[in-house]
Amino acid sequence: MATLSIRIDLGPGNRLGPGKIRLLEMVAEHGSISAAGRALGMSYRRAWTLIEAVNTGFGRPVVEAQIGGRSGGGARLTAFGTVLVRDYRAIEAAAEKAAAPYLDALDRETVAAGGR
């Protein structure tokens, strides 16, 4: 089945796609950059690098790290980060809906040509 993957190029070096969005969702779910990275099978360093790229690309925090203490620190999405994830998912859903007939046609053509 053909699928659609959305990457938004916001400027030089500032891209947002399904991987970064999923990482942000995992930070929101787990409350931790390291736990989010583990959930996605990536190192803390890689997760932190991706989050820093998003924070830098937008010029404001998307994820805020919380310094350790009794609860051991953690991380959370900022209000902007929450809006960013919501808007990306809305764009993705709208694009999938618009592309569905074309993706179905590609699937039919692939099957007709002997693929899959």
DSSP file (Angstrom, degrees, kcal/mol; ACC not computed):
  #  RESIDUE AA STRUCTURE BP1 BP2  ACC     N-H-->O    O-->H-N    N-H-->O    O-->H-N    TCO  KAPPA ALPHA  PHI   PSI    X-CA   Y-CA   Z-CA
    1    1 A M              0   0    0      0, 0.0     2,-0.2     0, 0.0   103,-0.1   0.000 360.0 360.0 360.0 130.1    0.0    0.0    0.0
    2    2 A A        -     0   0    0    101,-0.3     2,-0.3   102,-0.0   105,-0.1  -0.481 360.0-168.7 -70.9 139.6    1.4    3.4   -1.0
    3    3 A T        -     0   0    0     -2,-0.2     2,-0.4   100,-0.0    -1,-0.0  -0.885  16.4-128.0-128.3 161.9    1.8    5.8    1.9
    4    4 A L        -     0   0    0     -2,-0.3     2,-0.4    88,-0.1    92,-0.1  -0.909  16.0-167.2-111.8 135.5    2.5    9.5    2.2
    5    5 A S        -     0   0    0     -2,-0.4     2,-0.5     2,-0.0    -2,-0.0  -0.992  11.6-150.1-123.7 127.7    5.2   11.0    4.3
    6    6 A I        +     0   0    0     -2,-0.4     2,-0.4     2,-0.0    86,-0.1  -0.852  16.6 176.3-104.5 126.5    5.3   14.7    4.9
    7    7 A R        -     0   0    0     -2,-0.5     2,-0.6    10,-0.2    10,-0.2  -0.999  16.2-153.4-123.5 128.6    8.4   16.8    5.5
    8    8 A I  E     -A   16   0A   0      8,-3.4     8,-2.4    -2,-0.4     2,-0.8  -0.903   1.8-154.2-105.7 121.3    8.1   20.5    5.8
    9    9 A D  E     +A   15   0A   0     -2,-0.6     6,-0.2     6,-0.2    -2,-0.0  -0.853  17.8 173.6 -94.4 111.7   11.1   22.6    4.9
   10   10 A L  E     -     0   0A   0      4,-3.0     5,-0.2    -2,-0.8    -1,-0.1   0.513  61.6 -46.3 -98.0  -7.3   10.8   25.8    6.9
   11   11 A G  E >  S-A   14   0A   0      3,-0.7     3,-2.5     0, 0.0    -1,-0.4  -0.888  93.0 -29.1 157.9 175.1   14.1   27.3    5.9
   12   12 A P  T 3  S-     0   0    0      0, 0.0     3,-0.1     0, 0.0    -3,-0.0  -0.313 131.8  -4.6 -55.9 120.9   17.8   26.4    5.5
   13   13 A G  T 3  S+     0   0    0      1,-0.1     2,-0.6    -2,-0.1    44,-0.1   0.545 108.5 108.9  74.2   6.7   18.5   23.6    8.0
   14   14 A N  E <   +A   11   0A   0     -3,-2.5    -4,-3.0    43,-0.1    -3,-0.7  -0.827  40.0 153.6-121.0  92.5   15.1   23.8    9.5
   15   15 A R  E     -A    9   0A   0     -2,-0.6     2,-0.4    -6,-0.2    -6,-0.2  -0.908  24.6-164.2-120.5 146.7   13.1   20.7    8.5
   16   16 A L  E     +A    8   0A   0     -8,-2.4    -8,-3.4    -2,-0.4    -2,-0.0  -0.989  23.9 149.0-132.2 124.0   10.2   19.0   10.3
   17   17 A G     >  -     0   0    0     -2,-0.4     4,-2.3   -10,-0.2     5,-0.2  -0.735  60.2 -72.1-141.5-171.1    9.1   15.5    9.4
   18   18 A P  H  > S+     0   0    0      0, 0.0     4,-2.3     0, 0.0     5,-0.2   0.816 122.4  55.0 -61.4 -33.1    7.6   12.4   10.9
   19   19 A G  H  > S+     0   0    0      2,-0.2     4,-2.0     1,-0.2     5,-0.1   0.942 111.5  41.7 -67.1 -47.8   10.7   11.4   12.8
   20   20 A K  H  > S+     0   0    0      2,-0.2     4,-2.4     1,-0.2    -1,-0.2   0.894 115.2  51.5 -66.9 -39.3   11.1   14.6   14.8
   21   21 A I  H  X S+     0   0    0     -4,-2.3     4,-2.5     2,-0.2    -2,-0.2   0.926 109.5  49.6 -63.5 -43.4    7.3   14.9   15.3
   22   22 A R  H  X S+     0   0    0     -4,-2.3     4,-2.2    -5,-0.2    -1,-0.2   0.893 109.8  52.1 -62.7 -38.7    7.3   11.3   16.7
   23   23 A L  H  X S+     0   0    0     -4,-2.0     4,-2.2     2,-0.2    -1,-0.2   0.924 109.3  49.3 -61.8 -44.4   10.2   12.2   19.0
   24   24 A L  H  X S+     0   0    0     -4,-2.4     4,-2.3     1,-0.2    -2,-0.2   0.906 110.1  51.3 -62.1 -40.7    8.3   15.2   20.3
   25   25 A E  H  X S+     0   0    0     -4,-2.5     4,-2.2     1,-0.2    -1,-0.2   0.890 109.7  50.1 -62.0 -39.0    5.2   13.0   20.9
   26   26 A M  H  X S+     0   0    0     -4,-2.2     4,-3.0     2,-0.2     6,-0.3   0.863 107.7  52.9 -69.7 -35.4    7.3   10.6   22.8
   27   27 A V  H  X S+     0   0    0     -4,-2.2     4,-2.6     2,-0.2     5,-0.3   0.932 111.1  47.8 -62.1 -44.4    8.8   13.4   25.0
   28   28 A A  H  < S+     0   0    0     -4,-2.3    -2,-0.2     1,-0.2    -1,-0.2   0.898 116.7  43.6 -62.2 -39.9    5.3   14.5   25.8
   29   29 A E  H  < S+     0   0    0     -4,-2.2    -2,-0.2    -5,-0.2    -1,-0.2   0.905 125.6  29.8 -72.7 -42.5    4.3   10.9   26.6
   30   30 A H  H  < S-     0   0    0     -4,-3.0    -2,-0.2     2,-0.2    -3,-0.2   0.644  91.0-135.4 -97.1 -16.9    7.3    9.9   28.6
   31   31 A G  S  < S+     0   0    0     -4,-2.6    44,-1.8    -5,-0.3     2,-0.3   0.760  76.0  84.8  69.0  23.9    8.3   13.2   30.1
   32   32 A S     >  -     0   0    0     -6,-0.3     4,-1.9    -5,-0.3    -2,-0.2  -0.972  68.7-144.9-159.3 137.1   12.0   12.5   29.3
   33   33 A I  H  > S+     0   0    0     -2,-0.3     4,-2.5     2,-0.2     5,-0.2   0.912 106.6  48.8 -68.7 -42.6   14.3   12.9   26.4
   34   34 A S  H  > S+     0   0    0      2,-0.2     4,-2.5     1,-0.2    -1,-0.2   0.911 112.8  46.9 -66.6 -40.6   16.2    9.8   27.2
   35   35 A A  H  > S+     0   0    0      2,-0.2     4,-2.4     1,-0.2    -1,-0.2   0.885 111.9  51.5 -66.9 -37.8   13.0    7.7   27.6
   36   36 A A  H  X S+     0   0    0     -4,-1.9     4,-1.2     2,-0.2    -2,-0.2   0.927 111.0  48.0 -63.4 -44.5   11.6    9.2   24.4
   37   37 A G  H ><>S+     0   0    0     -4,-2.5     5,-3.2     1,-0.2     3,-0.5   0.927 111.5  49.7 -60.9 -45.7   14.8    8.2   22.6
   38   38 A R  H ><5S+     0   0    0     -4,-2.5     3,-1.3     1,-0.2    -1,-0.2   0.908 106.5  55.8 -60.1 -41.8   14.7    4.7   24.1
   39   39 A A  H 3<5S+     0   0    0     -4,-2.4    -1,-0.2     1,-0.3    -2,-0.2   0.791 114.1  41.1 -61.6 -27.1   11.1    4.3   23.0
   40   40 A L  T <<5S-     0   0    0     -4,-1.2    -1,-0.3    -3,-0.5    -2,-0.2   0.356 117.6-110.7-102.7   4.1   12.2    5.0   19.4
   41   41 A G  T < 5S+     0   0    0     -3,-1.3     2,-0.3    -4,-0.4    -3,-0.2   0.821  76.9 121.7  73.2  31.3   15.4    3.0   19.5
   42   42 A M      < -     0   0    0     -5,-3.2    -1,-0.3    -6,-0.1    -2,-0.2  -0.886  64.3-102.1-125.3 158.9   17.7    6.0   19.4
   43   43 A S     >  -     0   0    0     -2,-0.3     4,-2.5     1,-0.1     5,-0.2  -0.297  29.7-115.3 -72.5 159.3   20.4    7.2   21.7
   44   44 A Y  H  > S+     0   0    0      1,-0.2     4,-3.2     2,-0.2     5,-0.2   0.912 117.7  55.4 -57.7 -43.1   20.0   10.1   24.1
   45   45 A R  H  > S+     0   0    0      1,-0.2     4,-2.6     2,-0.2    -1,-0.2   0.921 108.9  45.9 -58.8 -45.5   22.6   12.0   22.2
   46   46 A R  H  > S+     0   0    0      2,-0.2     4,-2.3     1,-0.2    -1,-0.2   0.928 114.1  48.4 -64.0 -45.2   20.7   11.6   18.9
   47   47 A A  H  X S+     0   0    0     -4,-2.5     4,-2.3     1,-0.2    -2,-0.2   0.929 113.3  47.5 -60.3 -45.7   17.3   12.5   20.5
   48   48 A W  H  X S+     0   0    0     -4,-3.2     4,-2.8     1,-0.2    -2,-0.2   0.907 110.3  52.5 -63.2 -42.2   18.9   15.6   22.2
   49   49 A T  H  X S+     0   0    0     -4,-2.6     4,-2.0    -5,-0.2    -1,-0.2   0.910 110.7  47.4 -60.8 -43.5   20.5   16.6   18.9
   50   50 A L  H  X S+     0   0    0     -4,-2.3     4,-1.9     2,-0.2    -1,-0.2   0.905 113.1  48.1 -65.4 -41.4   17.2   16.4   17.0
   51   51 A I  H  X S+     0   0    0     -4,-2.3     4,-2.9     1,-0.2    -2,-0.2   0.913 110.6  51.1 -66.7 -41.9   15.4   18.4   19.7
   52   52 A E  H  X S+     0   0    0     -4,-2.8     4,-2.9     1,-0.2     5,-0.2   0.888 107.6  54.0 -61.1 -38.5   18.1   21.0   19.7
   53   53 A A  H  X S+     0   0    0     -4,-2.0     4,-2.5    -5,-0.2    -1,-0.2   0.899 111.1  45.3 -62.6 -40.4   17.8   21.3   16.0
   54   54 A V  H  X S+     0   0    0     -4,-1.9     4,-1.9     2,-0.2     6,-0.3   0.941 114.1  48.3 -68.2 -47.1   14.0   21.9   16.3
   55   55 A N  H  X>S+     0   0    0     -4,-2.9     5,-1.1     1,-0.2     4,-0.8   0.924 116.7  43.1 -57.5 -45.5   14.5   24.4   19.2
   56   56 A T  H  <5S+     0   0    0     -4,-2.9     3,-0.5     1,-0.2    -1,-0.2   0.904 110.0  56.3 -68.0 -42.2   17.2   26.3   17.2
   57   57 A G  H  <5S+     0   0    0     -4,-2.5    -1,-0.2     1,-0.3    -2,-0.2   0.841 114.2  38.7 -60.8 -34.7   15.2   26.2   13.9
   58   58 A F  H  <5S-     0   0    0     -4,-1.9    -1,-0.3     2,-0.3    -2,-0.2   0.550 104.5-128.8 -93.3  -8.4   12.2   27.9   15.4
   59   59 A G  T  <5S+     0   0    0     -4,-0.8    -3,-0.2    -3,-0.5    -4,-0.1   0.665  82.8  66.6  71.2  14.7   14.3   30.3   17.6
   60   60 A R  S   <S-     0   0    0     -5,-1.1    -2,-0.3    -6,-0.3    -1,-0.1  -0.977  96.7 -75.9-158.9 158.8   12.4   29.3   20.7
   61   61 A P        +     0   0    0      0, 0.0    20,-0.3     0, 0.0    19,-0.2  -0.331  35.7 169.5 -65.8 134.7   12.0   26.2   22.8
   62   62 A V  S    S+     0   0    0      1,-0.4    16,-2.4   -11,-0.2     2,-0.4   0.637  82.5  29.5-104.3 -35.2    9.8   23.4   21.6
   63   63 A V  E    S-B   77   0B   0     14,-0.3     2,-0.5   -12,-0.2    -1,-0.4  -0.987  73.7-156.2-124.6 136.3   11.0   21.2   24.4
   64   64 A E  E     -B   76   0B   0     12,-3.0    12,-2.0    -2,-0.4     2,-0.3  -0.962  10.7-144.1-112.9 125.7   12.1   22.4   27.8
   65   65 A A  E     -B   75   0B   0     -2,-0.5     2,-0.5    10,-0.2    10,-0.3  -0.669  11.7-144.8 -84.0 142.6   14.5   20.2   29.8
   66   66 A Q  E     -B   74   0B   0      8,-3.5     8,-1.7    -2,-0.3     3,-0.1  -0.936  20.9-116.1-110.5 130.5   13.9   20.3   33.6
   67   67 A I        -     0   0    0     -2,-0.5     6,-0.4     6,-0.2     5,-0.1  -0.313  39.2 -97.9 -65.5 144.0   17.0   20.1   35.8
   68   68 A G        +     0   0    0      4,-0.3     2,-0.2     5,-0.1    -1,-0.1  -0.104  60.4 132.1 -59.7 159.0   17.2   17.0   38.0
   69   69 A G  S >  S-     0   0    0     -3,-0.1     3,-0.9     4,-0.0    -1,-0.1  -0.779  76.6 -28.0-172.8-144.3   16.1   17.0   41.6
   70   70 A R  T 3  S+     0   0    0      1,-0.3    -2,-0.1    -2,-0.2     0, 0.0   0.898 142.1  44.1 -57.7 -41.0   14.0   14.8   43.7
   71   71 A S  T 3  S-     0   0    0      1,-0.0    -1,-0.3     3,-0.0    -3,-0.1   0.503 116.5-115.3 -85.6  -3.0   12.0   13.7   40.6
   72   72 A G    <   -     0   0    0     -3,-0.9    -4,-0.3    -5,-0.1    -2,-0.1   0.616  48.8 -93.5  84.8  12.4   15.2   13.3   38.6
   73   73 A G        +     0   0    0     -6,-0.4     2,-0.3    -8,-0.1    -6,-0.2  -0.354  52.8 174.8  78.7-162.0   14.5   16.0   36.0
   74   74 A G  E     -B   66   0B   0     -8,-1.7    -8,-3.5    -2,-0.1     2,-0.3  -0.981  24.4 -98.5 152.5-160.5   12.8   15.4   32.7
   75   75 A A  E     -B   65   0B   0    -44,-1.8     2,-0.3    -2,-0.3   -10,-0.2  -0.985  25.0-173.8-154.7 155.6   11.5   17.3   29.7
   76   76 A R  E     -B   64   0B   0    -12,-2.0   -12,-3.0    -2,-0.3     2,-0.2  -0.986  31.7-100.7-149.2 157.3    8.2   18.5   28.4
   77   77 A L  E     -B   63   0B   0     -2,-0.3   -14,-0.3   -14,-0.2     2,-0.1  -0.564  36.9-129.4 -74.1 142.8    6.8   20.2   25.4
   78   78 A T     >  -     0   0    0    -16,-2.4     4,-2.3    -2,-0.2     5,-0.2  -0.329  33.1 -97.6 -77.2 173.0    6.3   23.9   25.6
   79   79 A A  H  > S+     0   0    0      1,-0.2     4,-2.0     2,-0.2     5,-0.2   0.909 130.2  50.9 -58.7 -40.6    2.9   25.3   24.6
   80   80 A F  H  > S+     0   0    0    -19,-0.2     4,-2.7     1,-0.2    -1,-0.2   0.900 107.1  53.6 -63.2 -40.7    4.5   26.1   21.2
   81   81 A G  H  > S+     0   0    0    -20,-0.3     4,-2.3   -19,-0.2    -2,-0.2   0.892 107.6  50.6 -61.1 -40.3    5.7   22.5   20.9
   82   82 A T  H  X S+     0   0    0     -4,-2.3     4,-2.3     2,-0.2    -1,-0.2   0.912 112.2  46.6 -63.3 -43.3    2.2   21.2   21.6
   83   83 A V  H  X S+     0   0    0     -4,-2.0     4,-3.0     2,-0.2     5,-0.2   0.897 109.9  54.8 -65.0 -40.7    0.8   23.5   18.8
   84   84 A L  H  X S+     0   0    0     -4,-2.7     4,-2.4     2,-0.2    -2,-0.2   0.926 110.6  44.3 -59.5 -47.6    3.6   22.4   16.5
   85   85 A V  H  X S+     0   0    0     -4,-2.3     4,-2.5     2,-0.2     5,-0.2   0.936 114.7  49.6 -63.6 -46.3    2.8   18.7   16.9
   86   86 A R  H  X S+     0   0    0     -4,-2.3     4,-1.9     1,-0.2    -2,-0.2   0.922 113.1  45.8 -58.8 -46.3   -0.9   19.4   16.5
   87   87 A D  H  X S+     0   0    0     -4,-3.0     4,-2.5     2,-0.2    -1,-0.2   0.890 111.4  51.7 -67.8 -39.8   -0.5   21.5   13.4
   88   88 A Y  H  X S+     0   0    0     -4,-2.4     4,-2.7    -5,-0.2    -2,-0.2   0.944 110.9  48.2 -60.3 -47.3    1.9   19.0   11.8
   89   89 A R  H  X S+     0   0    0     -4,-2.5     4,-2.4     1,-0.2    -1,-0.2   0.855 110.9  51.5 -63.5 -34.4   -0.6   16.1   12.4
   90   90 A A  H  X S+     0   0    0     -4,-1.9     4,-2.3    -5,-0.2    -1,-0.2   0.911 111.1  47.3 -67.7 -42.0   -3.4   18.3   10.9
   91   91 A I  H  X S+     0   0    0     -4,-2.5     4,-2.6     2,-0.2    -2,-0.2   0.928 112.5  50.5 -62.1 -45.1   -1.3   19.0    7.8
   92   92 A E  H  X S+     0   0    0     -4,-2.7     4,-2.5     1,-0.2    -2,-0.2   0.915 111.1  47.6 -60.0 -45.8   -0.5   15.3    7.5
   93   93 A A  H  X S+     0   0    0     -4,-2.4     4,-2.2     2,-0.2    -1,-0.2   0.907 113.0  48.4 -64.5 -42.1   -4.1   14.2    7.8
   94   94 A A  H  X S+     0   0    0     -4,-2.3     4,-2.3     2,-0.2    -2,-0.2   0.908 112.9  48.0 -64.9 -41.6   -5.3   16.8    5.2
   95   95 A A  H  X S+     0   0    0     -4,-2.6     4,-2.4     2,-0.2    -2,-0.2   0.906 111.0  50.6 -66.3 -41.4   -2.5   15.7    2.8
   96   96 A E  H  X S+     0   0    0     -4,-2.5     4,-1.3     2,-0.2    -2,-0.2   0.907 111.2  48.7 -62.5 -41.7   -3.4   12.1    3.3
   97   97 A K  H  < S+     0   0    0     -4,-2.2     3,-0.3     1,-0.2    -2,-0.2   0.929 114.3  45.4 -63.6 -45.1   -7.1   12.7    2.6
   98   98 A A  H  < S+     0   0    0     -4,-2.3     4,-0.3     1,-0.2    -2,-0.2   0.854 117.7  43.9 -66.9 -34.4   -6.3   14.8   -0.5
   99   99 A A  H >X S+     0   0    0     -4,-2.4     4,-2.7    -5,-0.2     3,-0.6   0.618  86.1  95.7 -86.8 -12.8   -3.7   12.2   -1.8
  100  100 A A  H 3X S+     0   0    0     -4,-1.3     4,-2.6    -3,-0.3     5,-0.2   0.863  84.0  47.9 -51.4 -47.8   -5.8    9.1   -1.0
  101  101 A P  H 3> S+     0   0    0      0, 0.0     4,-1.9     0, 0.0    -1,-0.3   0.882 115.1  46.7 -63.4 -34.1   -7.3    8.7   -4.5
  102  102 A Y  H <> S+     0   0    0     -3,-0.6     4,-2.3    -4,-0.3    -2,-0.2   0.884 112.0  49.4 -73.3 -39.4   -3.9    9.1   -6.2
  103  103 A L  H  X S+     0   0    0     -4,-2.7     4,-2.4     2,-0.2  -101,-0.3   0.898 110.7  51.3 -65.6 -39.9   -2.2    6.7   -3.8
  104  104 A D  H  X S+     0   0    0     -4,-2.6     4,-2.4    -5,-0.3    -2,-0.2   0.911 109.5  50.4 -61.3 -42.1   -5.0    4.1   -4.5
  105  105 A A  H  X S+     0   0    0     -4,-1.9     4,-2.5     2,-0.2    -2,-0.2   0.905 109.4  50.7 -63.3 -41.2   -4.4    4.6   -8.2
  106  106 A L  H  X S+     0   0    0     -4,-2.3     4,-2.4     2,-0.2    -1,-0.2   0.908 109.4  51.5 -62.3 -41.2   -0.7    4.0   -7.7
  107  107 A D  H  X S+     0   0    0     -4,-2.4     4,-2.4     2,-0.2    -2,-0.2   0.934 110.4  48.0 -59.8 -46.0   -1.5    0.9   -5.8
  108  108 A R  H  X S+     0   0    0     -4,-2.4     4,-2.7     1,-0.2    -2,-0.2   0.905 112.3  49.2 -62.3 -41.5   -3.7   -0.4   -8.6
  109  109 A E  H  X S+     0   0    0     -4,-2.5     4,-1.8     2,-0.2    -1,-0.2   0.880 109.8  51.7 -65.6 -38.2   -1.1    0.4  -11.2
  110  110 A T  H  <>S+     0   0    0     -4,-2.4     5,-2.8     2,-0.2    -2,-0.2   0.924 112.8  44.5 -64.9 -44.3    1.6   -1.4   -9.2
  111  111 A V  H ><5S+     0   0    0     -4,-2.4     3,-1.5     1,-0.2    -2,-0.2   0.917 112.7  51.8 -65.3 -43.0   -0.5   -4.5   -8.8
  112  112 A A  H 3<5S+     0   0    0     -4,-2.7    -1,-0.2     1,-0.3    -2,-0.2   0.821 106.8  54.1 -63.0 -31.4   -1.5   -4.4  -12.5
  113  113 A A  T 3<5S-     0   0    0     -4,-1.8    -1,-0.3    -5,-0.2    -2,-0.2   0.439 125.6-101.3 -84.3   1.3    2.2   -4.1  -13.5
  114  114 A G  T < 5S+     0   0    0     -3,-1.5    -3,-0.2     1,-0.3    -2,-0.1   0.541  77.5 136.5  93.8   6.2    3.0   -7.3  -11.5
  115  115 A G      <       0   0    0     -5,-2.8    -1,-0.3    -6,-0.2     0, 0.0  -0.302 360.0 360.0 -79.4 171.3    4.4   -5.6   -8.4
  116  116 A R              0   0    0     -2,-0.1    -1,-0.2  -115,-0.0    -5,-0.1   0.499 360.0 360.0  40.4 360.0    3.6   -6.6   -4.9
